[in-house]
């Protein structure tokens, strides 16, 4: 059975747009869990553009599944993560100007920094996943450096036109098989939506998919009707 991790970052994006407390990403996480989410994912970015430090602590305190904390390897965020002590972190690359995570973490070129961080987290009893492009060299390096889990970057598959879907699935499937052979747990994520998830899982049956944007976007439309009706009924409009 494939598990679903729900990323609730964009609930915090909407909250921060008004500077108040609503909508609360923790309440969204609890609702996602009530609907069957197997874990909750949030990304504590260096610029704290959506999830903030108190959100991480509240999520850890209140959710009943497990929290995967996405993060870049910056000293500031590493220290927050070690203090917060989530069950698992996921290493992602981060550039301030990007709209979202744009590529996998390069385990080959940043091997010593990654090895050092993996050791610190493992010593603290925190599992480590690394978000990588579906390339054999990246899978092997993540394994060699001691990651428990890899998350394969599905962005290129998700954004592929019809001529590129097949080759992108081939890449993902090859990386998935190699990861399994090496004993890694293999996850997938980025850009997955209601139109492309089945095509992925038919070929690449990863242990877990992490999905954020499409679920939060869909929630606006599945919820807007009842939200408007509730306001009209309440105010007699
Ligand atoms: N996995 C990783 C490593 C990510 O950075 C993101 C986006 O925060 C996701 C999964 C979820 O991607 P999306 O929001 O496109 O579903």
Boltz pocket constraint, residues with backbone or C-beta under 6 A from the ligand:
constraints:
  - pocket:
      binder: B
      contacts: [[A, 7], [A, 9], [A, 43], [A, 70], [A, 90], [A, 92], [A, 100], [A, 101], [A, 131], [A, 151], [A, 188], [A, 189], [A, 190], [A, 191], [A, 192], [A, 210], [A, 211], [A, 212], [A, 213], [A, 214]]
      max_distance: 6.0
